[in-house]
Amino acid sequence: MELLETIKSRRSIRAYKPDQVPREILTELLEVARWAPSGSNTQPWEFIVLAGETLGELNRAMIERLHSGKMKPEPDEDMPFSFPTGLYKERSAKFYKKVLAVIKMQEWYEKSMSFFDAPAAIIIVTDKSAPQPWWLFDIGLISQTIALTAQNYGLGTCMVGHPAAYPKEVRTVLNIPESKRIVVGIAIGYPDWDHPLNSLRTEREPVEKLVTWRGMAEEEEKK
Ligand SMILES: Cc1cc2nc3c(=O)[nH]c(=O)nc-3n(C[C@H](O)[C@H](O)[C@H](O)COP(=O)(O)O)c2cc1C
């Protein structure tokens, strides 16, 4: 797939075929994705790749958390959570309106908490000694690189923040030490294109609303 087309056609995939993703494919994918840049080339990422019974166990623990009603995020101290306000709240509301047109909130939560029943998931963790503030930035870079690379293999992905919101469950099931931060999860598998959730297409702000030009030839001419 052409790079520009790959970037523009990527979308979060929230329904998957049951087909397993071969370990060799996931290895190849991570071998490519690890070429993402990072501050001073620190590469502050480690991947926990989950499938089968282990993924099932984590999903069950997360669903149990959801059903317990204790949904207030309990992130690690250096990953505090806040909710979108102002302009960001508006954009987020637009997104949820689209989600709720296809699925009920409770069902969406259950799916989000259980990696959308994807056959595999990647949890990205970083050592707590990784330099501030760039580790979070670097993990964003590798996450998007994974998402784009996955498309090359016909795979779809969806990033999920819940593992960072409820690290206790993830730590317990996967036996992750306190010295590691649980940053993000990525559901991964072959997209079920017939599922209505995968027809959800989000919007983007037009470039004119995002950019201020300074010192470009056209602007200079207006002076
Ligand atoms: C850090 C992060 C966490 C996310 N968590 C969730 C999630 O829990 N559930 C979900 O359905 N989508 C989640 N998403 C996907 C976003 O909703 C999605 O990227 C955004 O709406 C843009 O849509 P697109 O990816 O289809 O272009 C997350 C994305 C990011 C980057």
The ligand as an ORCA input file, in Angstrom:
! r2SCAN-3c Opt
* xyz 0 1
  C      -4.434      7.000     23.483
  C      -5.659      6.528     22.768
  C      -6.631      5.815     23.463
  C      -7.778      5.360     22.808
  N      -8.716      4.623     23.510
  C      -9.816      4.155     22.866
  C     -10.761      3.343     23.543
  O     -10.622      3.037     24.735
  N     -11.835      2.896     22.856
  C     -12.011      3.196     21.519
  O     -12.998      2.751     20.933
  N     -11.124      3.958     20.853
  C     -10.032      4.429     21.479
  N      -9.104      5.181     20.797
  C      -9.299      5.447     19.376
  C      -9.788      6.895     19.135
  O     -11.134      7.011     19.513
  C      -9.605      7.182     17.648
  O      -8.247      7.118     17.313
  C     -10.137      8.578     17.256
  O     -11.504      8.690     17.516
  C      -9.858      8.875     15.780
  O     -10.482      7.888     14.971
  P      -9.649      6.968     13.965
  O      -8.566      6.264     14.744
  O     -10.658      5.980     13.422
  O      -9.073      7.843     12.915
  C      -7.958      5.638     21.430
  C      -6.959      6.337     20.733
  C      -5.831      6.773     21.376
  C      -4.767      7.507     20.581
*
